[in-house]
């Protein structure tokens, strides 16, 4: 597949890095020669210096042969114009990154489709929605919903208070009303393990389960945690993501937003009608404590500074805040969140890249998720025709059981955690967990 990416910033670079592993034909365009030189030193991709809105640059990039054109520069206007031009020059599919939330309305997206932009994405919108899901399921470290929540993949930390320490995964619903679940992945000391029912859990393990959404809360007592009601939320940051998060949460929670810049605070007040906006330094321990940090149920740090986000979240944790979420820009932090005492770390570029990446994978893909710190993917495929996967039980299919797990199946309105005797059907949506070495094997089943 030939893929052209306009913009070598954090999202463009991460996409190129992911795609390089797939042996795709990638061209990366940017008007910053120094940035491109850094990319060329790290990745085996073609780089092209110039303005992506230039017809000559697009011609040099051979967009007429591109299967996919992705515009993810920092300029919304550049992305929209570049995607339109690429489509006119023959690119088969185009994606543009935007900041304006109005562009995500169905009517707006339909309009953009008529002028050559097939898909619109907003990293801030995607990250704000993920934060909202995490606040709604505050006892979890991660939550990924498939088909509007029919099946969830949920992350839990096994801490010292959990009765699961020293017990197998199969004991999760012992002595309770039985519910279906499957161990999908286990992160232990930065190593990804495909768990079995007999796998013994240890303190500090991070366990991911696929489970029907209505049963997620049933797992909490086994973790030594009870369901927590969230009423008060503090957000720090004068970013667009901070504003989008406050907009998402202010209807259902008492939200306090700490903003450093007075002018930005005034702009936010024009949008926020139920949020208390405080002007002050989000890195100030005294200010946060003065504004009631110890009485908050959740703390969300989304400043532009990763270190401030981490340190303020650790302060919130130390103050007794039940749930902490920190935005990071450095991928290294994404892999160590639970080890440094923060419940959840989010990374906008990873969220956006995963959203885009489904257009690269083969097969009829509905969604892709990457678990924090886990070197694997969860992919939701749709079976659009009868083939070899619908003629055998899951046990009879030649799946690599050491690196592939069928985490769940959605059949109409039913959500199923399938066993070995289960047979897939046309129309099923299948949620598959796979380690990198097995991705192509999985794709061959669902093409």
Secondary structure, 3 states (H helix, E strand, C coil): CEEEEECCCHHHHHHHHHHHHCCCEEEEEECCHHHHHHHHHHCCCEEEECCCCCHHHHHHCCHHHCCEEEECCCCHHHHHHHHHHHHHCCCCCEEEECCCHHHHCHHHHHHHHHCCCCEEECHHHHHHHHHHHHHHCCCCCEEEEECCCCEEEEEEECCCCCCCCCCEHHHCCCCCCCCCEEEEEEEECCEEECCCCCCECCCCCEEEEEEEHHHHHHHHHHHCCCCCCCCEEEEECCCHHHHHHHHHHCCCCEEEEEECCHHHHHHHHCCCCCEEEEECCCCCHHHHHHCCHHHCCEEEECCCCHHHHHHHHHHHHHCCCCEEEEECCCHHHHCCCHHHCCCEEECHHHHHHHHHHCCCCCCCEEEEECCCCCCEEEEEEECCCCCHHHCCECCCCCCCCCCEEEEEEEECCEEECCCCCCECCCCCEEEEEEEHHHHHHHHHHHC
